[in-house]
Amino acid sequence: MANKNLTTSYKVVKLLKMLIKEPLRMPEILSGLEKEGIFINKETISKYFTTLRRAGCKVQKQRGKYHVQFPILNLNEGETKALASFQMACESLMPKRTSDILYIFLIKLSALTLSENVENYKRIISELRKDENFWTTKLSKKYKKKIELISPYIGENPQKLILTASGKNMTVIPLNFIFNKTSVSILCCNIKTGKNQKILLDKIEEIKHLPEKTSLLDFALSTTFKLTNRLKDAYTLKEGETASLDKNSLIVTNNRQDKEELLNRLLRYGTSCEILYPKNDREKFIKMVENLISKKL
Amino acid sequence: MNETLSPLQISSTGFRIVYLLNLLLLGPVSKEEIIKYFLEKENFKITNEEIKLDIKTLKNAGFLIENLRKSGDFKYKITESPIKIHILKKELKVLKTIRNAILEVENRENIINLYTLFEKISNFIQNEETLNEFMDFGYFLNIDFKLLIELERLTKAHKNVLLLYNSPNSGKKEIEIELKEIKYNNSKLYITGKSPMYKGIAVLRADKILKIIKILKPLNEIFETKNVVFEVLTKDFKLLEEEIILEKTEETTKIRIKSDNDFMTVQRLLAFGEDLVKIYDPVIKAKYKQTLIEILNLYKKEEQSGK
């Protein structure tokens, strides 16, 4: 039943809310509003569309469906530049299909963004594309080919590769890229040693894909360590780490870091950290500490 | 409204409420700001009563709006935006990869801009799990950026300030500190300076600073820094802001670090693990060795108690 007490502003807002949620055909709009007790005709809807447009909304009709976009994201100059650098980093360093995925996200974002911001963004990105000194341009020249070759084998189900680095062949599971200002490395699990290691892309001479799929057994064993004292409360989990907290310590499991880098990092935590398992990592760590004590520095 | 559209073409009350909603979605806004904005941008006079009425209508239409009271200058704020974007799994993966690359490479100012951008976008992300992954900025998490920007400004001027600090050991306390520098070390941001409450240089975690209570009279402390020289195997490593390379051969790299805190310098040296070749400063060398002995004792003690 029609509710005569509903104001025009209420009806316009209801229409807006409905069309932000999903694109609808005219009959669907009318019946959707009727369910809310709003009985209006096509002409009134058309008047409301003009009202919405006038108030800054984008009302579009695509394949017979009406959709409303509400540009409400206002970016300042710094944020716009940050987004442009973000896109540049992706375009310069990642394969085309990755840039295409980012592009889809940017289109969604542009629908929310104020039109003057979008124009500013286009200007900044075109300037960055011409900038030979931008950090991604230099890295791109040096590494893009190798990144493109390795990228397809990283992901939810990574695949085994044979890498020839510094003259040595090794079978690895590539996990992710690690970027630095002047170099790019690949973090991978070395199947023979069962350890995660970081390899500089400069050192990789050849990449071959193995037809075998990876199994859980191929991955490196996680390292579990205990944090105590103030580090227990102050520690920030790194990517891929999980933790459980008890009264006196924080137990952290790490399975994504280069093993050597991880042991060095844990050394830095001093007496607030103790490696629990695997036994092999614990022993290796003790050996490293002993070597450093006896080393003539 | 600038352009004149006849009442047959447009609903003026409809325009008013959608325009008001637009303003609210851009951020918290007060009645005075709304009136000013309508008048300046649209030449449209809106009264206090009309604002109240429209806010009530928006609430009836399902928008969650709160008044921030005195502490928030009586601004109106939309607590949950109805406008959402859905980020696909593959999009999130790309966003995370690029974000992590930028975190490693870009300077602090650009990272802060990227963080505030992501924070704005996060208001429109539908799924909570996606939101958490999207906003995982590691060490930047939990830092109040407005506070950090203010601290950067005060640090450049070496101001003496009173901070409210949430110490991991002793909880909330007030600390007087003459600011020296902000530095990034061990994946965290630190504020350093001279404090009458600490021996030597005080080092505070930036994410634990809750508030700048006030600016105090200068302590006029002279910041003592010493140069510590060490040598490491030549590998792919990241230099800290306070480090410079003195010499580099194919085998080793000689680095000088400007040190104002022995503890942090020792931590830095420990992070090189077995790649550390030489420490030239005898005091730091002794402290470094002592830390290693303490670590070894911890393991030996555990093993003995295990037996």
Contacts between the chains, C-beta under 8 A, distances in Angstrom:
chain1	res1	chain2	res2	distance
A	7	B	13	6.8
A	7	B	57	6.4
A	8	B	11	4.9
A	8	B	13	5.1
A	8	B	14	5.4
A	9	B	11	7.6
A	9	B	13	4.4
A	9	B	14	5.5
A	9	B	16	6.9
A	9	B	17	4.0
A	9	B	54	6.4
A	9	B	57	5.3
A	10	B	57	5.1
A	10	B	60	6.5
A	10	B	61	5.9
A	11	B	14	7.6
A	12	B	11	6.2
A	12	B	13	7.9
A	12	B	14	3.5
A	12	B	17	6.4
A	12	B	18	6.2
A	13	B	17	5.8
A	13	B	18	7.0
A	13	B	21	7.0
A	13	B	57	6.7
A	13	B	58	6.3
A	13	B	61	4.4
A	13	B	63	7.9
A	14	B	61	5.7
A	16	B	18	6.2
A	16	B	21	7.6
A	17	B	61	6.5
A	17	B	62	6.8
A	17	B	82	5.9
A	20	B	82	6.2
A	20	B	83	5.6
A	21	B	82	7.6
A	47	B	8	7.4
A	47	B	9	6.5
A	47	B	10	6.7
A	47	B	11	6.4
A	48	B	11	6.6
A	48	B	14	6.2
A	50	B	5	7.2
A	50	B	9	5.5
A	50	B	10	5.2
A	51	B	10	4.9
A	51	B	11	4.8
A	51	B	14	4.2
A	51	B	15	5.2
A	51	B	18	6.8
A	52	B	14	7.8
A	52	B	18	5.9
A	54	B	1	6.9
A	54	B	3	7.7
A	54	B	5	6.6
A	54	B	10	5.6
A	54	B	15	5.5
A	55	B	14	7.8
A	55	B	15	5.1
A	55	B	18	3.7
A	55	B	19	4.5
A	55	B	22	6.4
A	56	B	18	7.6
A	56	B	19	6.9
A	56	B	22	5.3
A	57	B	18	6.8
A	70	B	22	7.0
A	70	B	25	7.0
A	70	B	83	5.6
A	72	B	22	6.3
A	72	B	25	4.1
A	72	B	26	5.7
A	72	B	81	7.9
A	72	B	83	6.7
A	73	B	120	6.1
A	73	B	121	7.2
A	73	B	124	7.5
A	74	B	26	5.5
A	74	B	27	7.9
A	75	B	117	6.5
A	75	B	120	7.2
A	78	B	109	7.4
A	78	B	110	7.8
A	78	B	112	7.8
A	78	B	113	3.8
A	78	B	116	7.7
A	79	B	113	5.2
A	79	B	114	7.7
A	79	B	116	5.9
A	79	B	117	4.0
A	79	B	120	7.2
A	81	B	110	7.4
A	81	B	113	6.6
A	82	B	110	5.7
A	82	B	113	3.9
A	82	B	114	4.1
A	82	B	117	5.3
A	83	B	114	7.8
A	83	B	117	5.8
A	85	B	102	7.0
A	85	B	106	7.1
A	85	B	110	6.5
A	85	B	114	7.8
A	86	B	98	5.7
A	86	B	99	7.6
A	86	B	102	6.6
A	86	B	114	6.7
A	89	B	98	5.2
A	89	B	101	5.9
A	89	B	102	6.1
A	90	B	94	6.8
A	90	B	98	5.0
A	93	B	101	7.0
A	94	B	94	7.4
A	94	B	97	7.4
A	94	B	98	7.4
A	98	B	94	5.4
A	98	B	97	7.7
A	101	B	90	5.4
A	101	B	91	5.6
A	101	B	94	4.8
A	102	B	91	7.3
A	102	B	94	5.1
A	102	B	95	7.4
A	102	B	98	7.3
A	104	B	88	7.8
A	104	B	91	6.5
A	105	B	87	6.8
A	105	B	91	4.6
A	105	B	94	7.5
A	105	B	95	6.8
A	108	B	85	5.0
A	109	B	85	7.3
A	109	B	121	6.7
A	112	B	83	6.9
A	112	B	85	6.8
A	112	B	124	6.2
A	135	B	105	6.1
A	135	B	106	7.9
A	155	B	93	7.8
A	176	B	97	7.2
A	177	B	97	7.2
A	177	B	101	7.4
A	178	B	104	7.3
A	179	B	100	7.6
A	179	B	101	3.8
A	179	B	104	5.2
A	179	B	105	5.8
A	180	B	104	6.3
A	180	B	105	6.8
A	180	B	236	6.7
A	180	B	238	6.5
A	181	B	104	8.0
A	181	B	105	5.2
A	181	B	238	7.7
A	183	B	236	5.6
A	185	B	236	6.9
A	200	B	236	5.7
A	230	B	168	4.2
A	230	B	169	5.4
A	233	B	168	4.9
A	234	B	168	4.5
A	234	B	205	6.9
A	234	B	208	8.0
A	236	B	138	6.3
A	236	B	139	6.0
A	236	B	141	6.9
A	236	B	187	7.1
A	236	B	188	7.4
A	238	B	138	7.2
A	238	B	187	7.6
A	239	B	100	7.2
A	239	B	136	7.6
A	239	B	138	7.6
A	260	B	273	6.8
A	263	B	273	6.3
A	264	B	270	7.5
A	264	B	271	5.4
A	264	B	272	6.6
A	264	B	273	3.6
A	264	B	275	7.9
A	265	B	271	6.6
A	267	B	270	4.8
A	267	B	271	7.1
A	267	B	273	5.9
A	267	B	295	7.1
A	268	B	186	6.5
A	268	B	267	5.0
A	268	B	268	7.9
A	268	B	270	4.5
A	268	B	271	4.6
A	270	B	267	7.6
A	270	B	270	7.3
A	270	B	291	5.4
A	270	B	294	6.9
A	270	B	295	6.1
A	271	B	291	7.9
A	271	B	294	5.0
A	271	B	295	5.8
A	271	B	298	5.2
A	274	B	298	6.2
A	274	B	299	7.0
A	274	B	302	6.8
A	282	B	299	7.6
A	285	B	299	7.8
A	286	B	296	7.0
A	286	B	299	5.2
A	288	B	273	6.4
A	288	B	274	5.9
A	289	B	292	5.5
A	289	B	295	5.4
A	289	B	296	4.9
A	289	B	299	7.5
A	290	B	296	6.6
A	291	B	274	6.3
A	292	B	273	7.7
A	292	B	274	6.7
A	292	B	276	7.4
A	292	B	292	5.4
A	293	B	289	6.4
A	293	B	292	5.0
A	293	B	293	6.3
A	293	B	296	6.6
A	295	B	276	7.9
A	297	B	276	6.9
A	297	B	277	7.5
A	297	B	278	5.5
A	297	B	279	5.0
A	297	B	285	5.9
A	297	B	288	7.5
A	297	B	289	7.8
